[in-house]
Amino acid sequence: MTKRNLIKITFSAAVLAAAIFLTGCPKDPKGTGPVPNISFDISNAEALAGIAKTQNRSARAADPNALLQKFFDDGTVDAAMDMDGNPFGEHLSYVDYVVLPPKDVDSKDVYLLMEDYSWTYVNVDGHKEFWVLSPLLCIHEDNSYDDVLLPSPITDRFPYVIDYKENLQFLKDGSLVYLCRTGVADKYFMKKWDPKTNETTDICTIPLKENEESILIERFSIDKSEDFIYMKVETVNNDGTGSNYLQISQISNPDFYYSLNGVTGWCYSPYDDSLYYSRYYSEEDDTQGLFKADKTGSNPEHLSTAMFRYLIPESAQKIWGQNGYTETELEIQNILSEKLENTLYDKAFTEKISYTAPEYYYFWGDYISKNNTLYFMHSHVDSTMRHEDAIIAIPTNDPNSKPKNLLEFNQHIQLHSWDVNENSLFIVGVDYETREPINYKIDLKTGEQIPIQSDSEFNAIAALE
């Protein structure tokens, strides 16, 4: 697959100025022209990291190759991106997320989800040429790359927006399914992109319903038969009221549509091909709490009155649920255990975390289940907004095991991003007092801390397998 060039789009000066004012990028692009080249080299990388947005645009413009860095086994660093000059200047976007397909997917591709479109315009023979790099790029195993969103047919608005890395999912053949929206969030589109052919196909459109003012879809999931799609939808109505529901759609039958109202936490489990969710009280069946249903959302079984914010599948016997926390305890339970007695938390561990303002104490729900271990981040923020962040590891094959803080060696970390592979934890962040970068690789077996040899502050990290 050959390296793709950037898209150049010709505009009159008036159209260009109006478009940038309204959307940050122009509408109804047309035309062609010469473009610069971009290349990537992710060979031998153990992790990939994107430079932090706090490093100003002028710095990014001065060294565009620093946008994406690769970390090696010994902590050394090298540029993973090479730009032959920087035509975008200060409008070169930063890397918001680095996203990898799961291990069971037939793909070695790496995806970059950028902050925004990178763009610029130049005078060529008396007319304006607009050069655009979309915020979703795919780097292939051979280091070639494709721009996923461009070229594509452009209709009412340009460009599309992808909000979160959770809006990217993968099929077993390596195809990417992504959820994008128009700039004003009045309509969502679900599309499939084939990295082998660079072809995009539409799956479905989720428009605003009558009386709805805005819509937000935070994440979605696809069942293992690749026929059903689950989406958590939140809406705001014209009168200020709102609703949230779990929408179930069938790819092969667009007319199939089912909604579950009042859902808090949910997950599809590929291990038993079932849907799990917790729901507020419903007058319809006079119940609330935790339910298990088949993958269509039908035949629900009421498991418990407990409510959960996060549900994380690990196996056919283990689905972990977080149902809340206090100033001293976080409870993570196996919802498939009898009477929910298999609780994973350690009171002594959390009690020794010092804090002065309990209302500023948080547990974040970014969980990773790997190596029979559940990893998650917690953050202590005091009344002066100083951070003491930690990555907690809980062995899930032994409920009596105590959680371990993998960042005990440094009590001043404000994390920007983190990820784990089979052997290592990677963290990128800053010291909350000095604001100096703190970037480490940590061996999960020995606990050895290997400093990443870079003075840069990074915003995103992904650990390669």
TORTIMI-126156 format. One record per residue (C-alpha): residue in three letters; x, y, z. Coordinates in steps of 0.5 Angstrom, whole numbers, plus 500, padded with zeros to 3 digits. Layout:
TORTIMI-126156
<node type="ALA" x="X" y="Y" z="Z"/>
...
end
This chain:
TORTIMI-126156
<node type="MET" x="500" y="500" z="500"/>
<node type="THR" x="503" y="507" z="498"/>
<node type="LYS" x="504" y="513" z="502"/>
<node type="ARG" x="498" y="517" z="501"/>
<node type="ASN" x="499" y="525" z="500"/>
<node type="LEU" x="495" y="530" z="503"/>
<node type="ILE" x="489" y="533" z="500"/>
<node type="LYS" x="489" y="540" z="497"/>
<node type="ILE" x="483" y="544" z="496"/>
<node type="THR" x="482" y="550" z="492"/>
<node type="PHE" x="478" y="556" z="495"/>
<node type="SER" x="476" y="563" z="493"/>
<node type="ALA" x="478" y="568" z="499"/>
<node type="ALA" x="471" y="569" z="501"/>
<node type="VAL" x="469" y="562" z="501"/>
<node type="LEU" x="475" y="560" z="505"/>
<node type="ALA" x="475" y="566" z="510"/>
<node type="ALA" x="467" y="565" z="512"/>
<node type="ALA" x="468" y="557" z="512"/>
<node type="ILE" x="474" y="558" z="517"/>
<node type="PHE" x="470" y="563" z="521"/>
<node type="LEU" x="464" y="558" z="522"/>
<node type="THR" x="467" y="551" z="523"/>
<node type="GLY" x="475" y="552" z="523"/>
<node type="CYS" x="475" y="549" z="517"/>
<node type="PRO" x="472" y="550" z="510"/>
<node type="LYS" x="466" y="548" z="507"/>
<node type="ASP" x="465" y="545" z="500"/>
<node type="PRO" x="472" y="544" z="498"/>
<node type="LYS" x="474" y="543" z="491"/>
<node type="GLY" x="480" y="543" z="487"/>
<node type="THR" x="487" y="540" z="487"/>
<node type="GLY" x="495" y="542" z="487"/>
<node type="PRO" x="502" y="540" z="490"/>
<node type="VAL" x="502" y="537" z="497"/>
<node type="PRO" x="508" y="535" z="502"/>
<node type="ASN" x="510" y="528" z="504"/>
<node type="ILE" x="509" y="525" z="511"/>
<node type="SER" x="512" y="519" z="513"/>
<node type="PHE" x="512" y="514" z="519"/>
<node type="ASP" x="517" y="509" z="522"/>
<node type="ILE" x="514" y="505" z="528"/>
<node type="SER" x="519" y="500" z="527"/>
<node type="ASN" x="521" y="496" z="534"/>
<node type="ALA" x="517" y="501" z="538"/>
<node type="GLU" x="515" y="498" z="545"/>
<node type="ALA" x="510" y="504" z="546"/>
<node type="LEU" x="508" y="510" z="542"/>
<node type="ALA" x="507" y="517" z="545"/>
<node type="GLY" x="504" y="524" z="542"/>
<node type="ILE" x="506" y="530" z="545"/>
<node type="ALA" x="502" y="534" z="550"/>
<node type="LYS" x="497" y="540" z="547"/>
<node type="THR" x="500" y="544" z="553"/>
<node type="GLN" x="506" y="545" z="549"/>
<node type="ASN" x="504" y="551" z="545"/>
<node type="ARG" x="503" y="551" z="537"/>
<node type="SER" x="509" y="555" z="536"/>
<node type="ALA" x="513" y="549" z="539"/>
<node type="ARG" x="510" y="544" z="535"/>
<node type="ALA" x="510" y="548" z="528"/>
<node type="ALA" x="518" y="549" z="530"/>
<node type="ASP" x="519" y="541" z="530"/>
<node type="PRO" x="513" y="538" z="527"/>
<node type="ASN" x="517" y="531" z="527"/>
<node type="ALA" x="516" y="531" z="535"/>
<node type="LEU" x="509" y="530" z="535"/>
<node type="LEU" x="509" y="522" z="535"/>
<node type="GLN" x="515" y="519" z="539"/>
<node type="LYS" x="517" y="512" z="539"/>
<node type="PHE" x="519" y="509" z="546"/>
<node type="PHE" x="524" y="503" z="546"/>
<node type="ASP" x="525" y="497" z="551"/>
<node type="ASP" x="531" y="501" z="554"/>
<node type="GLY" x="527" y="508" z="555"/>
<node type="THR" x="531" y="511" z="549"/>
<node type="VAL" x="526" y="515" z="544"/>
<node type="ASP" x="526" y="517" z="537"/>
<node type="ALA" x="521" y="520" z="532"/>
<node type="ALA" x="516" y="516" z="529"/>
<node type="MET" x="514" y="521" z="524"/>
<node type="ASP" x="517" y="525" z="519"/>
<node type="MET" x="515" y="531" z="515"/>
<node type="ASP" x="518" y="534" z="510"/>
<node type="GLY" x="517" y="541" z="512"/>
<node type="ASN" x="511" y="544" z="516"/>
<node type="PRO" x="506" y="547" z="511"/>
<node type="PHE" x="501" y="547" z="517"/>
<node type="GLY" x="505" y="552" z="521"/>
<node type="GLU" x="501" y="553" z="528"/>
<node type="HIS" x="495" y="549" z="525"/>
<node type="LEU" x="498" y="543" z="526"/>
<node type="SER" x="494" y="539" z="530"/>
<node type="TYR" x="497" y="534" z="536"/>
<node type="VAL" x="496" y="527" z="537"/>
<node type="ASP" x="490" y="526" z="542"/>
<node type="TYR" x="490" y="519" z="542"/>
<node type="VAL" x="494" y="513" z="540"/>
<node type="VAL" x="489" y="507" z="539"/>
<node type="LEU" x="491" y="500" z="537"/>
<node type="PRO" x="486" y="494" z="535"/>
<node type="PRO" x="485" y="488" z="540"/>
<node type="LYS" x="490" y="482" z="540"/>
<node type="ASP" x="484" y="478" z="537"/>
<node type="VAL" x="483" y="482" z="531"/>
<node type="ASP" x="487" y="481" z="525"/>
<node type="SER" x="491" y="488" z="524"/>
<node type="LYS" x="498" y="491" z="526"/>
<node type="ASP" x="495" y="498" z="524"/>
<node type="VAL" x="496" y="504" z="529"/>
<node type="TYR" x="491" y="509" z="529"/>
<node type="LEU" x="492" y="516" z="531"/>
<node type="LEU" x="486" y="520" z="533"/>
<node type="MET" x="488" y="528" z="533"/>
<node type="GLU" x="486" y="534" z="536"/>
<node type="ASP" x="483" y="537" z="530"/>
<node type="TYR" x="484" y="537" z="522"/>
<node type="SER" x="491" y="540" z="521"/>
<node type="TRP" x="490" y="545" z="515"/>
<node type="THR" x="493" y="551" z="512"/>
<node type="TYR" x="492" y="555" z="505"/>
<node type="VAL" x="497" y="558" z="500"/>
<node type="ASN" x="497" y="563" z="494"/>
<node type="VAL" x="498" y="559" z="488"/>
<node type="ASP" x="497" y="562" z="481"/>
<node type="GLY" x="492" y="567" z="484"/>
<node type="HIS" x="488" y="562" z="487"/>
<node type="LYS" x="487" y="559" z="494"/>
<node type="GLU" x="489" y="552" z="495"/>
<node type="PHE" x="487" y="549" z="502"/>
<node type="TRP" x="491" y="543" z="505"/>
<node type="VAL" x="488" y="538" z="510"/>
<node type="LEU" x="490" y="533" z="514"/>
<node type="SER" x="484" y="529" z="517"/>
<node type="PRO" x="484" y="528" z="525"/>
<node type="LEU" x="484" y="520" z="524"/>
<node type="LEU" x="490" y="517" z="521"/>
<node type="CYS" x="492" y="509" z="520"/>
<node type="ILE" x="499" y="507" z="520"/>
<node type="HIS" x="500" y="500" z="517"/>
<node type="GLU" x="505" y="495" z="519"/>
<node type="ASP" x="510" y="497" z="513"/>
<node type="ASN" x="510" y="504" z="516"/>
<node type="SER" x="505" y="507" z="510"/>
<node type="TYR" x="499" y="511" z="512"/>
<node type="ASP" x="492" y="512" z="510"/>
<node type="ASP" x="488" y="518" z="512"/>
<node type="VAL" x="481" y="515" z="514"/>
<node type="LEU" x="477" y="521" z="513"/>
<node type="LEU" x="479" y="524" z="507"/>
<node type="PRO" x="478" y="523" z="501"/>
<node type="SER" x="471" y="522" z="502"/>
<node type="PRO" x="464" y="525" z="499"/>
<node type="ILE" x="463" y="531" z="503"/>
<node type="THR" x="456" y="534" z="503"/>
<node type="ASP" x="453" y="539" z="508"/>
<node type="ARG" x="459" y="540" z="513"/>
<node type="PHE" x="466" y="539" z="513"/>
<node type="PRO" x="469" y="536" z="517"/>
<node type="TYR" x="467" y="530" z="521"/>
<node type="VAL" x="468" y="530" z="529"/>
<node type="ILE" x="470" y="524" z="533"/>
<node type="ASP" x="470" y="525" z="540"/>
<node type="TYR" x="473" y="520" z="544"/>
<node type="LYS" x="478" y="514" z="543"/>
<node type="GLU" x="472" y="509" z="545"/>
<node type="ASN" x="468" y="512" z="538"/>
<node type="LEU" x="473" y="507" z="535"/>
<node type="GLN" x="472" y="499" z="535"/>
<node type="PHE" x="474" y="494" z="530"/>
<node type="LEU" x="472" y="488" z="527"/>
<node type="LYS" x="476" y="481" z="527"/>
<node type="ASP" x="478" y="482" z="519"/>
<node type="GLY" x="481" y="488" z="522"/>
<node type="SER" x="476" y="493" z="519"/>
<node type="LEU" x="475" y="500" z="523"/>
<node type="VAL" x="468" y="502" z="525"/>
<node type="TYR" x="468" y="509" z="527"/>
<node type="LEU" x="463" y="514" z="530"/>
<node type="CYS" x="463" y="521" z="528"/>
<node type="ARG" x="458" y="527" z="528"/>
<node type="THR" x="457" y="533" z="525"/>
<node type="GLY" x="461" y="540" z="528"/>
<node type="VAL" x="454" y="542" z="531"/>
<node type="ALA" x="453" y="535" z="534"/>
<node type="ASP" x="446" y="535" z="530"/>
<node type="LYS" x="447" y="528" z="527"/>
<node type="TYR" x="452" y="522" z="528"/>
<node type="PHE" x="454" y="517" z="523"/>
<node type="MET" x="457" y="510" z="524"/>
<node type="LYS" x="462" y="508" z="518"/>
<node type="LYS" x="466" y="502" z="517"/>
<node type="TRP" x="473" y="503" z="514"/>
<node type="ASP" x="477" y="497" z="511"/>
<node type="PRO" x="485" y="498" z="511"/>
<node type="LYS" x="486" y="493" z="506"/>
<node type="THR" x="482" y="497" z="501"/>
<node type="ASN" x="482" y="504" z="504"/>
<node type="GLU" x="474" y="504" z="502"/>
<node type="THR" x="469" y="507" z="507"/>
<node type="THR" x="462" y="504" z="507"/>
<node type="ASP" x="456" y="507" z="511"/>
<node type="ILE" x="453" y="503" z="517"/>
<node type="CYS" x="447" y="507" z="520"/>
<node type="THR" x="446" y="515" z="521"/>
<node type="ILE" x="443" y="517" z="528"/>
<node type="PRO" x="440" y="524" z="527"/>
<node type="LEU" x="436" y="528" z="533"/>
<node type="LYS" x="429" y="526" z="534"/>
<node type="GLU" x="423" y="531" z="535"/>
<node type="ASN" x="424" y="536" z="540"/>
<node type="GLU" x="432" y="534" z="542"/>
<node type="GLU" x="437" y="540" z="542"/>
<node type="SER" x="443" y="536" z="542"/>
<node type="ILE" x="446" y="528" z="542"/>
<node type="LEU" x="452" y="525" z="545"/>
<node type="ILE" x="454" y="518" z="544"/>
<node type="GLU" x="460" y="517" z="549"/>
<node type="ARG" x="462" y="510" z="547"/>
<node type="PHE" x="459" y="504" z="543"/>
<node type="SER" x="461" y="496" z="542"/>
<node type="ILE" x="459" y="491" z="537"/>
<node type="ASP" x="457" y="483" z="539"/>
<node type="LYS" x="462" y="478" z="537"/>
<node type="SER" x="457" y="476" z="531"/>
<node type="GLU" x="458" y="483" z="528"/>
<node type="ASP" x="451" y="484" z="527"/>
<node type="PHE" x="449" y="488" z="534"/>
<node type="ILE" x="451" y="495" z="536"/>
<node type="TYR" x="450" y="498" z="543"/>
<node type="MET" x="451" y="505" z="544"/>
<node type="LYS" x="450" y="509" z="550"/>
<node type="VAL" x="446" y="515" z="548"/>
<node type="GLU" x="445" y="522" z="552"/>
<node type="THR" x="440" y="527" z="549"/>
<node type="VAL" x="438" y="534" z="551"/>
<node type="ASN" x="431" y="537" z="549"/>
<node type="ASN" x="429" y="544" z="547"/>
<node type="ASP" x="426" y="545" z="554"/>
<node type="GLY" x="432" y="543" z="558"/>
<node type="THR" x="430" y="536" z="560"/>
<node type="GLY" x="434" y="530" z="558"/>
<node type="SER" x="434" y="523" z="557"/>
<node type="ASN" x="439" y="517" z="557"/>
<node type="TYR" x="438" y="510" z="554"/>
<node type="LEU" x="442" y="504" z="551"/>
<node type="GLN" x="441" y="503" z="544"/>
<node type="ILE" x="441" y="497" z="541"/>
<node type="SER" x="441" y="496" z="533"/>
<node type="GLN" x="442" y="491" z="528"/>
<node type="ILE" x="447" y="492" z="522"/>
<node type="SER" x="444" y="487" z="517"/>
<node type="ASN" x="437" y="490" z="519"/>
<node type="PRO" x="437" y="497" z="520"/>
<node type="ASP" x="429" y="497" z="521"/>
<node type="PHE" x="431" y="493" z="528"/>
<node type="TYR" x="432" y="498" z="534"/>
<node type="TYR" x="431" y="497" z="541"/>
<node type="SER" x="432" y="502" z="547"/>
<node type="LEU" x="433" y="501" z="554"/>
<node type="ASN" x="432" y="507" z="558"/>
<node type="GLY" x="435" y="510" z="565"/>
<node type="VAL" x="442" y="505" z="564"/>
<node type="THR" x="448" y="507" z="568"/>
<node type="GLY" x="453" y="502" z="567"/>
<node type="TRP" x="453" y="497" z="561"/>
<node type="CYS" x="457" y="492" z="558"/>
<node type="TYR" x="457" y="487" z="552"/>
<node type="SER" x="460" y="480" z="554"/>
<node type="PRO" x="463" y="476" z="548"/>
<node type="TYR" x="465" y="470" z="553"/>
<node type="ASP" x="457" y="469" z="554"/>
<node type="ASP" x="454" y="473" z="548"/>
<node type="SER" x="450" y="477" z="553"/>
<node type="LEU" x="448" y="484" z="555"/>
<node type="TYR" x="449" y="486" z="562"/>
<node type="TYR" x="447" y="493" z="565"/>
<node type="SER" x="444" y="497" z="571"/>
<node type="ARG" x="438" y="501" z="571"/>
<node type="TYR" x="434" y="506" z="575"/>
<node type="TYR" x="427" y="504" z="577"/>
<node type="SER" x="422" y="503" z="572"/>
<node type="GLU" x="415" y="503" z="573"/>
<node type="GLU" x="414" y="498" z="567"/>
<node type="ASP" x="416" y="492" z="571"/>
<node type="ASP" x="417" y="495" z="578"/>
<node type="THR" x="425" y="494" z="578"/>
<node type="GLN" x="432" y="497" z="578"/>
<node type="GLY" x="439" y="494" z="579"/>
<node type="LEU" x="443" y="489" z="575"/>
<node type="PHE" x="440" y="485" z="569"/>
<node type="LYS" x="443" y="480" z="564"/>
<node type="ALA" x="439" y="480" z="558"/>
<node type="ASP" x="441" y="476" z="551"/>
<node type="LYS" x="445" y="480" z="546"/>
<node type="THR" x="438" y="483" z="543"/>
<node type="GLY" x="436" y="486" z="550"/>
<node type="SER" x="431" y="481" z="550"/>
<node type="ASN" x="429" y="476" z="556"/>
<node type="PRO" x="432" y="480" z="562"/>
<node type="GLU" x="434" y="477" z="568"/>
<node type="HIS" x="434" y="481" z="574"/>
<node type="LEU" x="441" y="479" z="578"/>
<node type="SER" x="441" y="484" z="584"/>
<node type="THR" x="438" y="491" z="586"/>
<node type="ALA" x="445" y="494" z="586"/>
<node type="MET" x="447" y="499" z="581"/>
<node type="PHE" x="454" y="500" z="578"/>
<node type="ARG" x="457" y="505" z="574"/>
<node type="TYR" x="462" y="501" z="570"/>
<node type="LEU" x="462" y="494" z="568"/>
<node type="ILE" x="468" y="490" z="565"/>
<node type="PRO" x="468" y="483" z="562"/>
<node type="GLU" x="474" y="479" z="564"/>
<node type="SER" x="471" y="472" z="562"/>
<node type="ALA" x="465" y="467" z="562"/>
<node type="GLN" x="466" y="467" z="570"/>
<node type="LYS" x="468" y="474" z="572"/>
<node type="ILE" x="465" y="481" z="570"/>
<node type="TRP" x="467" y="486" z="575"/>
<node type="GLY" x="463" y="492" z="577"/>
<node type="GLN" x="464" y="498" z="580"/>
<node type="ASN" x="458" y="501" z="584"/>
<node type="GLY" x="461" y="507" z="588"/>
<node type="TYR" x="466" y="509" z="593"/>
<node type="THR" x="467" y="513" z="599"/>
<node type="GLU" x="473" y="517" z="602"/>
<node type="THR" x="477" y="511" z="604"/>
<node type="GLU" x="474" y="505" z="600"/>
<node type="LEU" x="473" y="503" z="593"/>
<node type="GLU" x="469" y="497" z="591"/>
<node type="ILE" x="470" y="493" z="585"/>
<node type="GLN" x="465" y="486" z="585"/>
<node type="ASN" x="465" y="480" z="581"/>
<node type="ILE" x="457" y="481" z="579"/>
<node type="LEU" x="457" y="473" z="577"/>
<node type="SER" x="459" y="471" z="584"/>
<node type="GLU" x="453" y="469" z="589"/>
<node type="LYS" x="450" y="475" z="592"/>
<node type="LEU" x="456" y="479" z="590"/>
<node type="GLU" x="460" y="477" z="595"/>
<node type="ASN" x="467" y="477" z="591"/>
<node type="THR" x="469" y="484" z="593"/>
<node type="LEU" x="475" y="487" z="591"/>
<node type="TYR" x="478" y="492" z="595"/>
<node type="ASP" x="483" y="493" z="601"/>
<node type="LYS" x="481" y="498" z="606"/>
<node type="ALA" x="488" y="499" z="609"/>
<node type="PHE" x="491" y="501" z="603"/>
<node type="THR" x="486" y="506" z="601"/>
<node type="GLU" x="486" y="509" z="608"/>
<node type="LYS" x="493" y="510" z="608"/>
<node type="ILE" x="492" y="515" z="602"/>
<node type="SER" x="493" y="522" z="605"/>
<node type="TYR" x="488" y="527" z="603"/>
<node type="THR" x="485" y="534" z="606"/>
<node type="ALA" x="479" y="535" z="602"/>
<node type="PRO" x="475" y="528" z="601"/>
<node type="GLU" x="470" y="532" z="596"/>
<node type="TYR" x="476" y="532" z="591"/>
<node type="TYR" x="478" y="525" z="592"/>
<node type="TYR" x="476" y="521" z="585"/>
<node type="PHE" x="477" y="514" z="582"/>
<node type="TRP" x="477" y="514" z="575"/>
<node type="GLY" x="473" y="509" z="571"/>
<node type="ASP" x="479" y="507" z="565"/>
<node type="TYR" x="480" y="500" z="567"/>
<node type="ILE" x="484" y="495" z="563"/>
<node type="SER" x="483" y="488" z="565"/>
<node type="LYS" x="490" y="484" z="563"/>
<node type="ASN" x="494" y="478" z="565"/>
<node type="ASN" x="489" y="476" z="571"/>
<node type="THR" x="490" y="483" z="573"/>
<node type="LEU" x="485" y="489" z="573"/>
<node type="TYR" x="489" y="496" z="573"/>
<node type="PHE" x="485" y="503" z="574"/>
<node type="MET" x="487" y="510" z="576"/>
<node type="HIS" x="486" y="514" z="582"/>
<node type="SER" x="487" y="521" z="583"/>
<node type="HIS" x="487" y="525" z="589"/>
<node type="VAL" x="486" y="532" z="588"/>
<node type="ASP" x="487" y="537" z="594"/>
<node type="SER" x="483" y="543" z="595"/>
<node type="THR" x="489" y="547" z="592"/>
<node type="MET" x="488" y="542" z="586"/>
<node type="ARG" x="495" y="539" z="587"/>
<node type="HIS" x="495" y="532" z="584"/>
<node type="GLU" x="497" y="525" z="587"/>
<node type="ASP" x="495" y="520" z="582"/>
<node type="ALA" x="496" y="512" z="582"/>
<node type="ILE" x="495" y="506" z="578"/>
<node type="ILE" x="492" y="501" z="582"/>
<node type="ALA" x="493" y="493" z="580"/>
<node type="ILE" x="489" y="488" z="583"/>
<node type="PRO" x="490" y="481" z="582"/>
<node type="THR" x="483" y="478" z="580"/>
<node type="ASN" x="485" y="471" z="580"/>
<node type="ASP" x="486" y="471" z="588"/>
<node type="PRO" x="480" y="476" z="591"/>
<node type="ASN" x="484" y="476" z="598"/>
<node type="SER" x="490" y="479" z="594"/>
<node type="LYS" x="492" y="486" z="596"/>
<node type="PRO" x="491" y="492" z="591"/>
<node type="LYS" x="498" y="495" z="589"/>
<node type="ASN" x="500" y="502" z="587"/>
<node type="LEU" x="505" y="501" z="582"/>
<node type="LEU" x="507" y="509" z="582"/>
<node type="GLU" x="509" y="509" z="590"/>
<node type="PHE" x="516" y="511" z="588"/>
<node type="ASN" x="513" y="518" z="586"/>
<node type="GLN" x="508" y="521" z="590"/>
<node type="HIS" x="507" y="528" z="586"/>
<node type="ILE" x="505" y="525" z="579"/>
<node type="GLN" x="499" y="528" z="575"/>
<node type="LEU" x="498" y="523" z="570"/>
<node type="HIS" x="496" y="525" z="562"/>
<node type="SER" x="496" y="518" z="560"/>
<node type="TRP" x="498" y="511" z="561"/>
<node type="ASP" x="497" y="504" z="558"/>
<node type="VAL" x="500" y="497" z="559"/>
<node type="ASN" x="502" y="491" z="555"/>
<node type="GLU" x="504" y="484" z="557"/>
<node type="ASN" x="510" y="486" z="561"/>
<node type="SER" x="510" y="493" z="562"/>
<node type="LEU" x="506" y="499" z="564"/>
<node type="PHE" x="508" y="506" z="561"/>
<node type="ILE" x="506" y="513" z="564"/>
<node type="VAL" x="506" y="520" z="562"/>
<node type="GLY" x="505" y="526" z="566"/>
<node type="VAL" x="508" y="532" z="570"/>
<node type="ASP" x="510" y="533" z="577"/>
<node type="TYR" x="504" y="537" z="579"/>
<node type="GLU" x="509" y="542" z="583"/>
<node type="THR" x="515" y="543" z="578"/>
<node type="ARG" x="511" y="542" z="572"/>
<node type="GLU" x="517" y="538" z="569"/>
<node type="PRO" x="515" y="532" z="565"/>
<node type="ILE" x="515" y="525" z="568"/>
<node type="ASN" x="515" y="519" z="563"/>
<node type="TYR" x="517" y="512" z="565"/>
<node type="LYS" x="516" y="505" z="563"/>
<node type="ILE" x="515" y="500" z="569"/>
<node type="ASP" x="517" y="493" z="569"/>
<node type="LEU" x="510" y="489" z="571"/>
<node type="LYS" x="514" y="483" z="574"/>
<node type="THR" x="520" y="486" z="577"/>
<node type="GLY" x="517" y="493" z="579"/>
<node type="GLU" x="524" y="496" z="576"/>
<node type="GLN" x="522" y="504" z="574"/>
<node type="ILE" x="526" y="506" z="567"/>
<node type="PRO" x="526" y="513" z="566"/>
<node type="ILE" x="524" y="515" z="559"/>
<node type="GLN" x="529" y="519" z="556"/>
<node type="SER" x="526" y="525" z="553"/>
<node type="ASP" x="524" y="532" z="556"/>
<node type="SER" x="518" y="533" z="552"/>
<node type="GLU" x="511" y="533" z="556"/>
<node type="PHE" x="506" y="527" z="552"/>
<node type="ASN" x="499" y="527" z="552"/>
<node type="ALA" x="497" y="520" z="549"/>
<node type="ILE" x="501" y="513" z="550"/>
<node type="ALA" x="499" y="506" z="547"/>
<node type="ALA" x="503" y="500" z="549"/>
<node type="LEU" x="505" y="496" z="543"/>
<node type="GLU" x="504" y="488" z="544"/>
end
